[in-house]
Each structure stands twice: as structure tokens, then as C-alpha cells.
Amino acid sequence: MEITITEYAARHNRSPVTVRQKALRGGFKTARRVGRDWLIDENEPYTDNRLAVLPPPDLWQLTSGRRFDTISDAGAVKIANDSFSVLIPTGAGDGDSAFCIYNDGEIDTASLTYFTLISGKFNIYDYDCGSTVAETVEGSFQVYYSSGIVFFIKSE
């Protein structure tokens, strides 16, 4: 059975103006104009086809298999060698943290926070207040962080 746009809007908790505009743009399969009024099948579902903002990717799932899990009491991942020691923030505070090592171009850094560039040979530790080395790396790395994970992106 056909109903008016006003009735349809009320049933779908929408403004009659919004529904009429959608009908004018061809957004309904069954809407039709009869004189100056619009009619629509009462069973046509209301769908919102506007683009939704997608949530950011879950970096913990995205990095599965490439991630070294660590522990943080200072909200950081510790790196050091004989000349220096630095705590790199994870962006998530204390608790579970991690680091990943990627080559340039392997991961999109647009959603990450840039921290610094580091060059040389250095150790990455499994605990930001500890002394157990999880990984030793060498080269030039852009360092980023987000969601409790530090990203070391090796430059060519």
C-alpha cells in the first residue's frame, strides 16, 4: 500500500523535508510523484547511503605476526646502546605495549604519530624499566607510535 511522504517520514523517525529531498534525488525505488504530492510504498526500507566515517584500524590486529609484545611501567618502549637510552612514548600509558619493525613503504603511517629519526645500532627492550633485550637493530629508522605500539620504519 502506498502512503504519503509525511506518513513515511513519521514511521521512520525522519523529517518530511529530508524524505522529500531523498525522493527528489531518486533515493527510493517506489517513490513517485502524483501531482504535487509524493507517494511511497509503506514497506520500502529507509536506508542512509551517505558515507560513514570509518573507525581507525585496530593496530593490534593489523600488526599481528609482526609485533613484539612488551610491558610498560612508564608508558614507553625503551631503546638504548652504549651511548644513549631513550623511552619512546606508546601513546597509551602503562600496561601492555609493543613494537614493530617495518621497511619503508610496508605500512601506512598516516594515522601514526611521528616521534623521531634514529640511526645506528641499538637495542629495543621488552620492558621499559628493564634490561632484557628483545631485538637489536641497525640502520636509520623513522619512529612513530599509536595505540600502545611503537613503529620503527627502516629507511633505505
Backbone as a printed PyTorch tensor [residue, N CA C, xyz], in Angstrom:
tensor([[[  0.8420,  -1.1730,   0.0000],
         [  0.0000,   0.0000,   0.0000],
         [  0.8990,   1.2510,   0.0000]],

        [[  0.4850,   2.2310,  -0.7670],
         [  1.2400,   3.4810,  -0.8090],
         [  0.7600,   4.4400,   0.2690]],

        [[  1.7250,   5.1900,   0.8280],
         [  1.4210,   6.2100,   1.8240],
         [  2.1040,   7.4990,   1.4120]],

        [[  1.7480,   8.5920,   2.0490],
         [  2.3770,   9.8740,   1.7130],
         [  3.7820,   9.9300,   2.3050]],

        [[  4.5640,  10.8370,   1.7540],
         [  5.9240,  11.0550,   2.2540],
         [  5.8810,  11.4490,   3.7310]],

        [[  4.9140,  12.2550,   4.1210],
         [  4.7900,  12.6880,   5.5210],
         [  4.5480,  11.4990,   6.4450]],

        [[  3.6760,  10.5810,   6.0480],
         [  3.4120,   9.3830,   6.8500],
         [  4.6690,   8.5030,   6.9150]],

        [[  5.3040,   8.3380,   5.7470],
         [  6.5190,   7.5260,   5.6780],
         [  7.5970,   8.0960,   6.6030]],

        [[  7.7830,   9.4100,   6.5670],
         [  8.7870,  10.0700,   7.4090],
         [  8.5010,   9.8260,   8.8870]],

        [[  7.2500,   9.9340,   9.2850],
         [  6.8730,   9.7260,  10.6940],
         [  7.1680,   8.2860,  11.1200]],

        [[  6.8650,   7.3210,  10.2590],
         [  7.1040,   5.9110,  10.5880],
         [  8.5980,   5.5940,  10.7430]],

        [[  9.4280,   6.3550,  10.0220],
         [ 10.8750,   6.0860,  10.0480],
         [ 11.6470,   7.1130,  10.8730]],

        [[ 10.9090,   7.8940,  11.6440],
         [ 11.5240,   8.8680,  12.5520],
         [ 12.4570,   9.8280,  11.8080]],

        [[ 11.9720,  10.3180,  10.6870],
         [ 12.7300,  11.2480,   9.8420],
         [ 11.9140,  12.5040,   9.5960]],

        [[ 12.5820,  13.5410,   9.1760],
         [ 11.9020,  14.7770,   8.8030],
         [ 11.2430,  14.5980,   7.4340]],

        [[ 10.0070,  15.1050,   7.2590],
         [  9.3730,  15.0320,   5.9390],
         [ 10.2020,  15.7310,   4.8570]],

        [[ 10.8720,  16.8040,   5.2230],
         [ 11.7170,  17.5200,   4.2510],
         [ 12.8600,  16.6230,   3.7880]],

        [[ 13.5090,  15.9230,   4.7250],
         [ 14.6210,  15.0290,   4.3810],
         [ 14.1520,  13.9110,   3.4520]],

        [[ 13.0120,  13.3210,   3.7660],
         [ 12.4820,  12.2300,   2.9470],
         [ 12.0940,  12.7480,   1.5590]],

        [[ 11.4760,  13.9240,   1.4890],
         [ 11.1010,  14.5080,   0.2030],
         [ 12.3440,  14.7700,  -0.6550]],

        [[ 13.3920,  15.3190,  -0.0400],
         [ 14.6340,  15.5860,  -0.7860],
         [ 15.2510,  14.2900,  -1.3090]],

        [[ 15.2110,  13.2680,  -0.4850],
         [ 15.7450,  11.9720,  -0.9240],
         [ 14.9270,  11.4420,  -2.1060]],

        [[ 13.6130,  11.6110,  -2.0540],
         [ 12.7530,  11.1800,  -3.1580],
         [ 13.0790,  11.9610,  -4.4280]],

        [[ 13.2710,  13.2810,  -4.2920],
         [ 13.6160,  14.1220,  -5.4500],
         [ 14.9290,  13.6790,  -6.1010]],

        [[ 15.8620,  13.1960,  -5.2900],
         [ 17.1610,  12.7470,  -5.8120],
         [ 17.1190,  11.3130,  -6.3300]],

        [[ 15.9530,  10.6690,  -6.2460],
         [ 15.8400,   9.2930,  -6.7350],
         [ 16.3300,   8.2650,  -5.7310]],

        [[ 16.2880,   8.6030,  -4.4460],
         [ 16.8150,   7.7190,  -3.4160],
         [ 15.8950,   6.5970,  -2.9710]],

        [[ 14.6920,   6.5360,  -3.5190],
         [ 13.7530,   5.4560,  -3.1880],
         [ 13.3700,   4.7230,  -4.4610]],

        [[ 13.1330,   3.4220,  -4.3440],
         [ 12.7230,   2.6320,  -5.5020],
         [ 11.2520,   2.8550,  -5.8420]],

        [[ 10.4180,   3.0670,  -4.8180],
         [  8.9710,   3.0960,  -5.0580],
         [  8.3480,   4.4850,  -4.9590]],

        [[  9.1220,   5.4990,  -4.6470],
         [  8.5450,   6.8490,  -4.5100],
         [  8.1450,   7.3790,  -5.8780]],

        [[  6.9640,   7.9920,  -5.9280],
         [  6.5040,   8.5910,  -7.1920],
         [  5.6820,   9.8230,  -6.8760]],

        [[  5.7310,  10.7220,  -7.8090],
         [  5.0200,  11.9840,  -7.6390],
         [  3.6530,  11.8840,  -8.3000]],

        [[  2.6370,  12.3050,  -7.5750],
         [  1.2690,  12.3450,  -8.0940],
         [  0.8110,  13.7820,  -7.9110]],

        [[  0.8430,  14.5420,  -9.0010],
         [  0.5450,  15.9740,  -8.9070],
         [  1.6550,  16.6400,  -8.1070]],

        [[  1.2840,  17.2730,  -7.0020],
         [  2.3070,  17.9070,  -6.1780],
         [  2.6510,  17.0810,  -4.9410]],

        [[  2.0200,  15.9140,  -4.7980],
         [  2.2530,  15.0450,  -3.6460],
         [  3.1770,  13.8840,  -4.0270]],

        [[  3.8050,  13.3440,  -3.0200],
         [  4.6430,  12.1640,  -3.1950],
         [  3.9910,  10.9900,  -2.4870]],

        [[  4.0530,   9.8260,  -3.1330],
         [  3.5940,   8.5830,  -2.5300],
         [  4.7540,   7.5900,  -2.5570]],

        [[  4.7600,   6.7130,  -1.5650],
         [  5.8310,   5.7210,  -1.4620],
         [  5.2530,   4.4530,  -0.8570]],

        [[  5.7460,   3.3110,  -1.2660],
         [  5.2890,   2.0440,  -0.6940],
         [  5.6400,   2.0110,   0.7850]],

        [[  4.6680,   1.6730,   1.6130],
         [  4.8870,   1.7020,   3.0620],
         [  5.9410,   0.6950,   3.5210]],

        [[  6.2320,  -0.3110,   2.7150],
         [  7.1930,  -1.3510,   3.0940],
         [  8.6210,  -1.0600,   2.6030]],

        [[  8.8120,   0.0310,   1.8880],
         [ 10.1740,   0.3350,   1.4340],
         [ 11.0400,   0.7170,   2.6420]],

        [[ 12.1720,   0.0330,   2.8130],
         [ 13.0310,   0.3710,   3.9570],
         [ 13.7150,   1.7240,   3.7520]],

        [[ 13.9680,   2.3820,   4.8650],
         [ 14.7140,   3.6430,   4.7980],
         [ 16.1850,   3.2980,   4.9930]],

        [[ 17.0010,   3.6410,   4.0160],
         [ 18.4470,   3.4120,   4.1290],
         [ 19.1550,   4.7420,   3.9830]],

        [[ 20.2110,   4.8930,   4.7670],
         [ 21.0290,   6.1050,   4.7060],
         [ 22.2910,   5.7510,   3.9330]],

        [[ 22.4000,   6.2400,   2.7140],
         [ 23.5030,   5.8730,   1.8380],
         [ 24.6860,   6.8310,   1.8970]],

        [[ 24.6360,   7.7670,   2.8450],
         [ 25.7730,   8.6700,   2.9740],
         [ 26.9810,   7.8900,   3.4630]],

        [[ 28.1590,   8.3810,   3.1090],
         [ 29.3820,   7.7250,   3.5400],
         [ 29.5580,   7.9030,   5.0390]],

        [[ 29.7930,   6.8250,   5.7100],
         [ 30.0480,   6.8820,   7.1450],
         [ 31.5460,   7.0640,   7.3670]],

        [[ 31.9040,   7.6910,   8.4730],
         [ 33.3060,   7.8190,   8.8350],
         [ 33.7320,   6.4770,   9.4150]],

        [[ 34.7180,   5.8770,   8.8090],
         [ 35.1780,   4.5770,   9.2650],
         [ 36.0690,   4.7310,  10.4860]],

        [[ 35.9540,   3.8090,  11.4280],
         [ 36.8310,   3.8870,  12.5940],
         [ 38.2690,   3.5930,  12.1850]],

        [[ 39.2180,   4.1030,  12.9300],
         [ 40.6040,   3.8100,  12.5930],
         [ 40.8740,   2.3140,  12.7180]],

        [[ 41.8430,   1.8130,  11.9750],
         [ 42.1190,   0.3820,  12.0490],
         [ 42.6210,   0.0020,  13.4400]],

        [[ 42.3200,  -1.2060,  13.8580],
         [ 42.8260,  -1.7270,  15.1210],
         [ 44.2670,  -2.1510,  14.8780]],

        [[ 45.2050,  -1.3360,  15.3560],
         [ 46.6160,  -1.5900,  15.1020],
         [ 47.0940,  -2.8840,  15.7500]],

        [[ 46.4840,  -3.3000,  16.8390],
         [ 46.8830,  -4.5510,  17.4810],
         [ 46.5600,  -5.7430,  16.5760]],

        [[ 45.4350,  -5.6980,  15.8700],
         [ 45.1150,  -6.7670,  14.9210],
         [ 45.9480,  -6.6250,  13.6490]],

        [[ 46.1040,  -5.4010,  13.1830],
         [ 46.8390,  -5.1420,  11.9510],
         [ 48.2810,  -5.6130,  12.0390]],

        [[ 48.8880,  -5.5000,  13.2050],
         [ 50.3060,  -5.8400,  13.3550],
         [ 50.5380,  -7.2670,  13.8420]],

        [[ 49.4910,  -8.0390,  13.9870],
         [ 49.6320,  -9.4170,  14.4470],
         [ 50.6260, -10.1630,  13.5590]],

        [[ 51.5660, -10.8420,  14.1710],
         [ 52.5920, -11.5640,  13.4220],
         [ 53.8360, -10.7400,  13.1540]],

        [[ 53.7460,  -9.4200,  13.2690],
         [ 54.8900,  -8.5240,  13.0600],
         [ 55.2480,  -7.7820,  14.3480]],

        [[ 54.5550,  -8.0830,  15.4190],
         [ 54.6370,  -7.2980,  16.6410],
         [ 55.4130,  -8.0450,  17.7170]],

        [[ 56.2500,  -7.3040,  18.4480],
         [ 56.9270,  -7.8130,  19.6320],
         [ 56.2010,  -7.2080,  20.8350]],

        [[ 55.5540,  -8.0310,  21.6360],
         [ 54.8360,  -7.5280,  22.8030],
         [ 55.8100,  -7.1800,  23.9220]],

        [[ 55.5560,  -6.0710,  24.5790],
         [ 56.4080,  -5.5870,  25.6630],
         [ 55.5240,  -5.1770,  26.8380]],

        [[ 56.1690,  -4.7570,  27.9110],
         [ 55.4670,  -4.2790,  29.0970],
         [ 55.9430,  -2.8650,  29.3840]],

        [[ 55.0220,  -2.0320,  29.8300],
         [ 55.3630,  -0.6370,  30.0840],
         [ 54.9090,  -0.1850,  31.4620]],

        [[ 55.8540,   0.3280,  32.2570],
         [ 55.5210,   0.9950,  33.5160],
         [ 55.6950,   2.4970,  33.3840]],

        [[ 56.2760,   2.9340,  32.2820],
         [ 56.4870,   4.3640,  32.0520],
         [ 55.7760,   4.8370,  30.7890]],

        [[ 54.8870,   4.0130,  30.2370],
         [ 54.1470,   4.3930,  29.0260],
         [ 55.0300,   4.4890,  27.8080]],

        [[ 56.0360,   3.5990,  27.7280],
         [ 57.0320,   3.7430,  26.6670],
         [ 57.6150,   2.3910,  26.2650]],

        [[ 58.3800,   2.4340,  25.1850],
         [ 59.2600,   1.3470,  24.7800],
         [ 60.6800,   1.8940,  24.8980]],

        [[ 61.5470,   1.1240,  25.5350],
         [ 62.9280,   1.5660,  25.7870],
         [ 63.8440,   1.1130,  24.6670]],

        [[ 64.6710,   2.0620,  24.1770],
         [ 65.7500,   1.7300,  23.2570],
         [ 67.0460,   2.2730,  23.8460]],

        [[ 68.1600,   1.6040,  23.5660],
         [ 69.4350,   2.0550,  24.1320],
         [ 70.5970,   1.3720,  23.4260]],

        [[ 71.7730,   1.9540,  23.5960],
         [ 73.0460,   1.3180,  23.2640],
         [ 74.0670,   1.8340,  24.2850]],

        [[ 75.3640,   1.7110,  24.0120],
         [ 76.3810,   2.1560,  24.9670],
         [ 76.4040,   3.6720,  25.1390]],

        [[ 75.8340,   4.4190,  24.1840],
         [ 75.9090,   5.8810,  24.2110],
         [ 74.6420,   6.5770,  24.6990]],

        [[ 73.5100,   5.8990,  24.6330],
         [ 72.2590,   6.5810,  24.9870],
         [ 71.2090,   5.5930,  25.4630]],

        [[ 70.1720,   6.1250,  26.0690],
         [ 68.9760,   5.3840,  26.4410],
         [ 67.7930,   6.3410,  26.2860]],

        [[ 66.7400,   5.8940,  25.5890],
         [ 65.5840,   6.7370,  25.3190],
         [ 64.3160,   5.9310,  25.5430]],

        [[ 63.3170,   6.5690,  26.1470],
         [ 61.9900,   5.9800,  26.2570],
         [ 61.1040,   6.6210,  25.1900]],

        [[ 60.5710,   5.7940,  24.3140],
         [ 59.6960,   6.2780,  23.2420],
         [ 58.2530,   6.0800,  23.6930]],

        [[ 57.4480,   7.1440,  23.7200],
         [ 56.0650,   7.0040,  24.1900],
         [ 55.2650,   6.0730,  23.2820]],

        [[ 54.3400,   5.3560,  23.9090],
         [ 53.4780,   4.4480,  23.1420],
         [ 52.1410,   5.0880,  22.7830]],

        [[ 51.8160,   6.1860,  23.4620],
         [ 50.5320,   6.8330,  23.2300],
         [ 49.3910,   6.1970,  23.9970]],

        [[ 49.6990,   5.2370,  24.8850],
         [ 48.6260,   4.5600,  25.6040],
         [ 48.8800,   4.4050,  27.0980]],

        [[ 49.9750,   4.9130,  27.6010],
         [ 50.2340,   4.7950,  29.0330],
         [ 50.7910,   3.4510,  29.4260]],

        [[ 50.6920,   3.1640,  30.7320],
         [ 51.2590,   1.9330,  31.2900],
         [ 50.4850,   0.7030,  30.8520]],

        [[ 51.1380,  -0.4580,  31.0000],
         [ 50.4830,  -1.7270,  30.7180],
         [ 51.0870,  -2.4270,  29.5220]],

        [[ 50.2410,  -3.1100,  28.7820],
         [ 50.7100,  -3.8260,  27.5940],
         [ 51.1430,  -2.8180,  26.5430]],

        [[ 52.2780,  -3.0820,  25.9460],
         [ 52.7840,  -2.2460,  24.8640],
         [ 53.4540,  -3.1720,  23.8580]],

        [[ 53.9670,  -2.5990,  22.7980],
         [ 54.5810,  -3.4210,  21.7570],
         [ 55.4190,  -2.5560,  20.8440]],

        [[ 56.2170,  -3.2160,  20.0170],
         [ 56.9010,  -2.5130,  18.9430],
         [ 56.8800,  -3.3860,  17.6990]],

        [[ 56.9810,  -2.7290,  16.5510],
         [ 57.0230,  -3.3960,  15.2510],
         [ 58.1570,  -2.7960,  14.4410]],

        [[ 58.7400,  -3.6080,  13.6010],
         [ 59.7920,  -3.1400,  12.7060],
         [ 59.3110,  -3.3960,  11.2770]],

        [[ 59.2660,  -2.3330,  10.4890],
         [ 58.8460,  -2.4190,   9.0960],
         [ 59.8840,  -1.7450,   8.2110]],

        [[ 59.9030,  -2.1350,   6.9590],
         [ 60.6860,  -1.4090,   5.9580],
         [ 59.8320,  -0.2690,   5.4250]],

        [[ 60.4790,   0.7460,   4.9160],
         [ 59.7790,   1.8970,   4.3590],
         [ 58.7710,   1.4400,   3.3030]],

        [[ 57.5400,   1.9230,   3.3940],
         [ 56.5000,   1.5980,   2.4300],
         [ 55.6660,   0.3800,   2.7780]],

        [[ 56.0300,  -0.3540,   3.8150],
         [ 55.2710,  -1.5550,   4.1750],
         [ 54.0180,  -1.2700,   4.9860]],

        [[ 53.9380,  -0.0950,   5.6080],
         [ 52.7820,   0.2410,   6.4260],
         [ 52.4540,   1.7130,   6.2230]],

        [[ 51.1660,   2.0150,   6.2000],
         [ 50.7160,   3.3970,   6.0630],
         [ 50.8880,   4.1010,   7.4030]],

        [[ 51.6640,   5.1730,   7.4270],
         [ 51.9540,   5.8900,   8.6700],
         [ 51.0250,   7.0870,   8.8980]],

        [[ 50.0310,   7.2720,   8.0400],
         [ 49.1680,   8.4570,   8.1230],
         [ 48.4490,   8.5770,   9.4670]],

        [[ 48.0670,   7.4610,  10.0670],
         [ 47.3320,   7.5220,  11.3340],
         [ 48.2440,   7.4300,  12.5560]],

        [[ 49.5500,   7.3850,  12.3360],
         [ 50.5110,   7.2720,  13.4330],
         [ 51.0680,   8.6360,  13.8020]],

        [[ 51.5880,   8.7490,  15.0200],
         [ 52.2150,   9.9880,  15.4760],
         [ 53.7240,   9.8620,  15.3200]],

        [[ 54.3040,  10.8090,  14.5980],
         [ 55.7640,  10.7900,  14.3850],
         [ 56.4700,  11.1870,  15.6730]],

        [[ 57.5770,  10.4780,  15.9840],
         [ 58.3570,  10.7940,  17.1800],
         [ 59.7450,  11.3310,  16.8310]],

        [[ 60.5420,  10.5640,  16.0800],
         [ 61.9060,  10.9850,  15.7700],
         [ 62.5160,  10.0960,  14.7010]],

        [[ 63.7300,  10.4510,  14.3090],
         [ 64.5680,   9.6330,  13.4300],
         [ 65.7430,   9.1720,  14.2670]],

        [[ 66.0600,   7.9050,  14.1780],
         [ 67.2200,   7.3890,  14.9050],
         [ 68.0650,   6.5580,  13.9550]],

        [[ 69.3720,   6.7220,  14.0540],
         [ 70.3130,   5.9840,  13.2110],
         [ 71.3680,   5.3250,  14.0720]],

        [[ 71.8390,   4.1880,  13.6090],
         [ 72.9050,   3.4740,  14.3070],
         [ 72.4620,   2.0810,  14.6910]],

        [[ 73.2150,   1.4810,  15.6110],
         [ 72.8920,   0.1560,  16.1310],
         [ 72.3770,   0.3510,  17.5530]],

        [[ 71.2000,  -0.2020,  17.8410],
         [ 70.6340,  -0.0430,  19.1710],
         [ 69.7560,  -1.2360,  19.5240]],

        [[ 69.5140,  -1.3740,  20.8130],
         [ 68.6790,  -2.4450,  21.3470],
         [ 67.2830,  -1.9120,  21.6430]],

        [[ 66.3060,  -2.7850,  21.4720],
         [ 64.9370,  -2.4920,  21.8690],
         [ 64.6070,  -3.4920,  22.9820]],

        [[ 64.0820,  -2.9960,  24.0850],
         [ 63.9040,  -3.8100,  25.2770],
         [ 62.4660,  -4.2940,  25.4380]],

        [[ 62.3060,  -5.4170,  26.1680],
         [ 60.9770,  -5.9940,  26.3630],
         [ 60.2000,  -5.3440,  27.4990]],

        [[ 60.8790,  -4.4550,  28.2510],
         [ 60.2530,  -3.7860,  29.3870],
         [ 60.9000,  -2.4170,  29.5010]],

        [[ 60.0760,  -1.3740,  29.5890],
         [ 60.6440,  -0.0210,  29.5520],
         [ 61.4390,   0.3560,  30.7930]],

        [[ 61.3690,  -0.4600,  31.8330],
         [ 62.1730,  -0.2220,  33.0350],
         [ 63.1550,  -1.3680,  33.2630]],

        [[ 63.3650,  -2.1930,  32.2480],
         [ 64.2080,  -3.3750,  32.4090],
         [ 65.4540,  -3.3500,  31.5680]],

        [[ 66.1430,  -4.5020,  31.5470],
         [ 67.4150,  -4.5850,  30.8260],
         [ 67.5000,  -5.7960,  29.9040]],

        [[ 66.3830,  -6.4720,  29.6460],
         [ 66.3800,  -7.6170,  28.7550],
         [ 66.1190,  -7.1500,  27.3240]],

        [[ 67.0690,  -7.4330,  26.4450],
         [ 66.9740,  -7.0120,  25.0420],
         [ 66.0130,  -7.9340,  24.2940]],

        [[ 65.0370,  -7.3480,  23.6270],
         [ 64.1000,  -8.1090,  22.7990],
         [ 64.6050,  -8.2110,  21.3670]],

        [[ 65.2550,  -7.1530,  20.8910],
         [ 65.7160,  -7.1020,  19.4930],
         [ 66.8490,  -6.0940,  19.3840]],

        [[ 67.8360,  -6.4090,  18.5540],
         [ 68.9060,  -5.4600,  18.2250],
         [ 68.7620,  -5.1240,  16.7500]],

        [[ 68.7610,  -3.8430,  16.4340],
         [ 68.6040,  -3.4060,  15.0440],
         [ 69.7100,  -2.4300,  14.6760]],

        [[ 69.9080,  -2.2720,  13.3750],
         [ 70.9130,  -1.3330,  12.8820],
         [ 70.3980,  -0.6910,  11.6100]],

        [[ 70.6210,   0.6090,  11.4950],
         [ 70.1840,   1.3510,  10.3270],
         [ 69.5750,   2.6720,  10.7240]],

        [[ 68.8600,   3.2760,   9.7750],
         [ 68.1350,   4.5240,  10.0330],
         [ 66.6440,   4.2030,  10.0950]],

        [[ 65.9970,   4.6790,  11.1560],
         [ 64.5850,   4.3690,  11.3870],
         [ 63.8000,   5.6280,  11.6960]],

        [[ 62.6740,   5.7980,  11.0010],
         [ 61.6780,   6.7810,  11.4000],
         [ 60.8900,   6.1030,  12.5040]],

        [[ 60.6470,   6.8040,  13.6030],
         [ 59.9570,   6.2030,  14.7400],
         [ 58.5970,   6.8830,  14.9220]],

        [[ 57.5600,   6.0730,  14.9810],
         [ 56.1780,   6.5200,  15.1510],
         [ 55.5690,   5.7550,  16.3220]],

        [[ 54.4380,   6.2360,  16.8100],
         [ 53.7040,   5.4930,  17.8380],
         [ 52.2140,   5.7440,  17.7050]],

        [[ 51.4360,   4.7940,  18.2450],
         [ 49.9920,   4.9320,  18.3150],
         [ 49.4220,   3.7300,  19.0480]],

        [[ 48.3930,   3.9500,  19.8380],
         [ 47.6030,   2.8860,  20.4600],
         [ 48.4280,   1.8770,  21.2480]],

        [[ 49.5350,   2.3200,  21.8490],
         [ 50.3550,   1.4240,  22.6550],
         [ 51.4530,   0.7100,  21.8910]],

        [[ 51.6230,   1.0420,  20.6200],
         [ 52.6200,   0.3760,  19.7830],
         [ 53.5950,   1.4030,  19.2300]],

        [[ 54.8920,   1.0890,  19.2870],
         [ 55.9290,   1.9050,  18.6740],
         [ 56.3210,   1.2430,  17.3580]],

        [[ 56.4000,   2.0460,  16.3060],
         [ 56.7270,   1.5650,  14.9630],
         [ 58.0980,   2.0840,  14.5540]],

        [[ 58.9950,   1.1620,  14.2050],
         [ 60.3130,   1.5120,  13.6770],
         [ 60.2500,   1.2310,  12.1740]],

        [[ 60.3050,   2.2990,  11.3770],
         [ 60.2190,   2.1730,   9.9250],
         [ 61.6050,   2.3920,   9.3480]],

        [[ 62.2120,   1.3130,   8.8520],
         [ 63.5880,   1.3780,   8.3570],
         [ 63.6460,   2.1260,   7.0370]],

        [[ 64.4900,   3.1390,   6.9870],
         [ 64.6970,   3.9170,   5.7630],
         [ 65.7160,   3.1960,   4.8960]],

        [[ 65.5730,   3.3290,   3.6020],
         [ 66.5170,   2.6900,   2.6580],
         [ 67.8120,   3.4570,   2.5770]]])
